């Protein structure tokens, strides 16, 4: 039991205080600064595995489900046990005034396993820019995290170097995956319709092809209209000779463009 803080312990005091403070943080924006490290580690787990995988087992008090969820991206059972053990040792370390005066490698061991979790996840599902930025907040921008690392870690710079290298690798992986996919159009075409090429790249081959066809058809219609406008500057206005027929032709073109645009919207906004 964590004296004066919580009554029920989920797995161990470090995980309990980390999750309870994370929940407090997302609800109020505040948390107990004494548990900044624990809260930040839980935040990292939520980014890697999703909040539901971390918080649901806690809410239903299912410790086995929590541990199983940490293995969803091929993390080994032994690595999960090590992570939980190191996390618990860290809590004991901070509670013991005698040993907390000496540097420890426990923080580095915990962070190293976090990096490994990131590595396993990236092999199955790419991280987006937002998630990478959130990791930056944890490993680099978190002042309290830095203070803990500087004051207690035996090698404060090690994990920073490891994360910076991993961050470059994650970013380059996203770029390379998009480059080697011959089905993707130019990024500017997707952004023209309000979409990110990285989101398009996550679709399967058939979905990408259909979205591309819709965009190409719209672009072809626009190119046709522009070309006709150029011709009309020299030639007489293009007309069927009947105002009614011209109106129906115009409405047909507009409705076709609208239908194609809806196909694109449904794939991303539906």
C-alpha positions as CSV (number, residue, x, y, z in Angstrom):
1,X,0.0,0.0,0.0
2,X,1.2,3.5,-0.8
3,X,0.9,5.3,2.5
4,X,-1.5,8.2,2.4
5,X,-2.1,8.0,-1.3
6,X,-4.2,5.0,-2.4
7,X,-5.8,2.0,-0.7
8,X,-6.1,-0.5,-3.5
9,X,-3.0,-1.4,-5.5
10,X,-3.2,-2.5,-9.2
11,X,-0.2,-4.8,-9.8
12,X,2.2,-2.6,-7.9
13,X,2.5,0.9,-6.4
14,X,4.3,2.3,-9.4
15,X,1.6,1.2,-11.9
16,X,-1.2,2.2,-9.5
17,X,0.1,5.8,-8.9
18,X,1.0,6.1,-12.6
19,X,-2.4,5.3,-13.9
20,X,-4.3,7.1,-11.2
21,X,-2.3,10.3,-11.9
22,X,-2.7,9.9,-15.6
23,X,-6.5,9.7,-15.2
24,X,-6.3,12.8,-13.0
25,X,-4.2,14.5,-15.6
26,X,-6.5,13.9,-18.6
27,X,-9.5,15.0,-16.5
28,X,-8.1,18.1,-14.8
29,X,-4.7,18.8,-16.3
30,X,-3.1,18.3,-12.9
31,X,-1.2,15.5,-11.2
32,X,1.0,14.8,-8.2
33,X,4.5,16.0,-9.2
34,X,5.9,13.3,-6.9
35,X,4.7,10.7,-9.4
36,X,5.8,12.5,-12.6
37,X,7.9,9.6,-13.8
38,X,5.2,7.0,-13.1
39,X,2.6,9.1,-14.9
40,X,4.8,9.8,-17.9
41,X,5.5,6.0,-18.3
42,X,1.8,5.3,-18.3
43,X,1.2,8.1,-20.8
44,X,3.9,6.4,-23.1
45,X,2.1,3.1,-22.7
46,X,-1.2,4.7,-23.7
47,X,0.4,6.1,-26.9
48,X,1.9,2.7,-27.8
49,X,-1.0,0.5,-27.0
50,X,-4.0,2.8,-26.9
51,X,-5.7,4.2,-23.8
52,X,-8.3,1.4,-23.8
53,X,-5.7,-1.3,-23.6
54,X,-4.1,0.3,-20.6
55,X,-7.0,1.9,-18.7
56,X,-9.8,-0.7,-19.2
57,X,-7.9,-3.5,-17.3
58,X,-7.3,-1.0,-14.5
59,X,-11.0,0.0,-14.4
60,X,-12.1,-3.6,-14.2
61,X,-9.2,-4.6,-12.0
62,X,-8.0,-7.3,-14.4
63,X,-4.2,-7.4,-13.9
64,X,-3.8,-10.4,-16.3
65,X,-5.4,-8.4,-19.1
66,X,-3.1,-5.5,-18.5
67,X,0.0,-7.7,-18.8
68,X,-1.4,-9.5,-21.9
69,X,-2.1,-6.2,-23.6
70,X,1.6,-5.3,-23.2
71,X,2.4,-8.3,-25.4
72,X,0.0,-7.4,-28.3
73,X,3.0,-6.2,-30.4
74,X,5.2,-9.3,-29.7
75,X,6.9,-8.0,-26.6
76,X,8.0,-11.2,-24.8
77,X,6.5,-12.3,-21.5
78,X,9.9,-12.0,-19.8
79,X,10.2,-8.4,-21.0
80,X,6.8,-7.6,-19.5
81,X,7.9,-9.1,-16.2
82,X,11.1,-7.2,-16.2
83,X,9.3,-4.0,-17.0
84,X,6.8,-4.5,-14.1
85,X,9.7,-5.4,-11.8
86,X,11.8,-2.4,-12.7
87,X,8.9,-0.1,-12.3
88,X,8.2,-1.5,-8.8
89,X,11.9,-1.2,-7.9
90,X,11.8,2.5,-9.1
91,X,9.0,3.2,-6.7
92,X,10.8,1.5,-3.8
93,X,13.9,3.5,-4.7
94,X,12.2,6.8,-4.5
95,X,10.5,5.8,-1.2
96,X,13.8,4.9,0.4
97,X,15.7,8.1,1.4
98,X,19.0,6.2,1.9
99,X,19.3,4.6,-1.5
100,X,17.7,7.4,-3.4
101,X,20.8,9.5,-2.7
102,X,22.7,7.2,-5.1
103,X,22.4,7.2,-8.9
104,X,20.6,4.1,-10.3
105,X,20.3,2.4,-13.6
106,X,16.6,1.5,-13.0
107,X,15.3,4.5,-14.9
108,X,17.4,3.7,-17.9
109,X,16.2,0.1,-17.8
110,X,12.5,1.2,-17.8
111,X,13.0,3.7,-20.6
112,X,15.0,1.1,-22.6
113,X,12.0,-1.3,-22.4
114,X,9.7,1.6,-23.5
115,X,11.9,2.2,-26.5
116,X,11.7,-1.6,-27.3
117,X,7.9,-1.4,-27.0
118,X,7.9,1.5,-29.5
119,X,10.1,-0.6,-31.7
120,X,7.7,-3.6,-31.6
121,X,4.7,-1.4,-32.3
122,X,6.4,0.3,-35.3
123,X,6.9,-3.0,-37.0
124,X,3.2,-3.6,-37.0
125,X,1.7,-0.1,-37.2
126,X,3.4,3.2,-38.1
127,X,3.4,6.0,-35.5
128,X,2.0,9.3,-36.8
129,X,3.6,12.7,-36.3
130,X,1.3,13.5,-33.4
131,X,2.4,10.3,-31.5
132,X,6.1,11.0,-32.2
133,X,5.6,14.5,-30.9
134,X,4.0,13.2,-27.8
135,X,7.0,10.9,-27.2
136,X,9.2,14.0,-27.6
137,X,7.2,15.6,-24.8
138,X,7.9,12.6,-22.6
139,X,11.6,12.0,-23.4
140,X,12.8,15.5,-24.1
141,X,10.4,18.3,-23.2
142,X,9.1,17.1,-19.8
143,X,10.9,19.2,-17.3
144,X,10.0,17.0,-14.3
145,X,11.1,13.9,-16.3
146,X,14.5,15.6,-17.0
147,X,15.0,16.5,-13.4
148,X,14.3,12.9,-12.3
149,X,16.7,11.6,-14.9
150,X,19.4,14.1,-14.1
151,X,19.1,13.6,-10.4
152,X,18.8,9.8,-10.2
153,X,19.9,8.2,-13.4
154,X,23.4,6.7,-13.7
155,X,23.5,7.8,-17.3
156,X,21.1,10.6,-18.0
157,X,22.2,11.1,-21.7
158,X,21.9,7.5,-22.8
159,X,18.2,7.2,-23.3
160,X,18.1,10.6,-25.0
161,X,20.5,9.4,-27.6
162,X,18.6,6.2,-28.1
163,X,15.3,8.0,-28.5
164,X,16.7,10.6,-30.9
165,X,18.0,7.8,-33.1
166,X,14.7,6.0,-32.9
167,X,12.8,9.1,-33.7
168,X,14.8,9.6,-36.9
169,X,14.2,6.0,-37.8
170,X,10.5,6.2,-37.3
171,X,10.2,9.4,-39.4
172,X,12.3,8.0,-42.2
173,X,10.3,4.7,-42.2
174,X,7.1,6.7,-42.8
175,X,8.6,8.6,-45.7
176,X,10.2,5.5,-47.3
177,X,7.0,3.5,-47.0
178,X,5.2,6.2,-48.9
179,X,7.9,6.5,-51.5
180,X,8.0,2.8,-52.4
181,X,4.2,2.7,-52.8
182,X,3.7,3.3,-56.6
183,X,-0.1,3.5,-56.1
184,X,0.1,6.9,-54.3
185,X,-0.5,10.1,-56.1
186,X,1.5,13.3,-55.5
187,X,0.9,14.5,-51.9
188,X,-0.3,17.9,-53.3
189,X,-3.3,16.2,-54.9
190,X,-4.4,14.6,-51.7
191,X,-3.9,17.8,-49.7
192,X,-6.0,19.7,-52.3
193,X,-9.0,17.7,-51.1
194,X,-8.1,18.1,-47.5
195,X,-6.3,14.7,-46.8
196,X,-2.9,13.7,-45.7
197,X,-1.0,11.2,-47.9
198,X,0.1,9.3,-44.8
199,X,-3.5,8.6,-44.0
200,X,-4.1,7.5,-47.6
201,X,-1.1,5.2,-47.3
202,X,-2.8,3.3,-44.5
203,X,-5.6,2.1,-46.8
204,X,-5.4,-1.2,-48.6
205,X,-4.5,-1.4,-52.3
206,X,-8.1,-1.5,-53.6
207,X,-9.2,1.5,-51.5
208,X,-6.2,3.6,-52.6
209,X,-6.9,2.8,-56.2
210,X,-10.6,3.8,-55.9
211,X,-9.7,7.0,-54.1
212,X,-7.1,7.8,-56.8
213,X,-9.6,7.1,-59.6
214,X,-12.1,9.5,-58.0
215,X,-9.5,12.3,-57.6
216,X,-8.1,11.7,-61.2
217,X,-11.7,11.9,-62.6
218,X,-12.3,15.2,-60.8
219,X,-9.0,16.5,-61.9
220,X,-9.7,15.5,-65.5
221,X,-13.0,17.3,-65.4
222,X,-11.3,20.4,-64.1
223,X,-8.6,20.2,-66.8
224,X,-11.3,19.8,-69.5
225,X,-13.1,22.9,-68.3
226,X,-9.9,24.9,-68.1
227,X,-8.9,23.8,-71.6
228,X,-12.4,24.7,-73.0
229,X,-12.1,28.1,-71.4
230,X,-8.8,28.7,-73.2
231,X,-10.4,27.7,-76.5
232,X,-13.3,29.9,-75.9
233,X,-11.0,32.9,-75.7
234,X,-10.3,32.4,-79.4
235,X,-13.3,30.5,-80.7
236,X,-17.0,31.3,-80.3
237,X,-18.5,30.1,-77.0
238,X,-19.1,26.4,-76.8
239,X,-22.8,25.8,-77.1
240,X,-25.3,23.3,-78.3
241,X,-27.5,26.0,-79.6
242,X,-30.1,25.4,-77.0
243,X,-30.0,27.1,-73.6
244,X,-32.0,24.2,-72.0
245,X,-29.5,21.6,-73.3
246,X,-26.6,23.7,-72.2
247,X,-28.1,23.9,-68.7
248,X,-28.6,20.2,-68.5
249,X,-25.0,19.6,-69.7
250,X,-23.7,21.9,-67.0
251,X,-25.8,20.3,-64.3
252,X,-24.6,16.8,-65.4
253,X,-20.9,17.8,-65.1
254,X,-21.5,19.4,-61.7
255,X,-23.4,16.5,-60.3
256,X,-20.7,14.1,-61.6
257,X,-18.0,16.1,-59.9
258,X,-20.0,16.3,-56.7
259,X,-20.6,12.5,-56.7
260,X,-16.9,11.8,-57.2
261,X,-16.0,14.3,-54.4
262,X,-18.4,12.4,-52.1
263,X,-16.6,9.2,-52.8
264,X,-13.4,10.7,-51.6
265,X,-15.1,12.2,-48.5
266,X,-16.7,8.9,-47.6
267,X,-13.4,7.1,-47.5
268,X,-11.9,9.5,-45.1
269,X,-14.7,11.3,-43.3
270,X,-17.3,8.5,-43.1
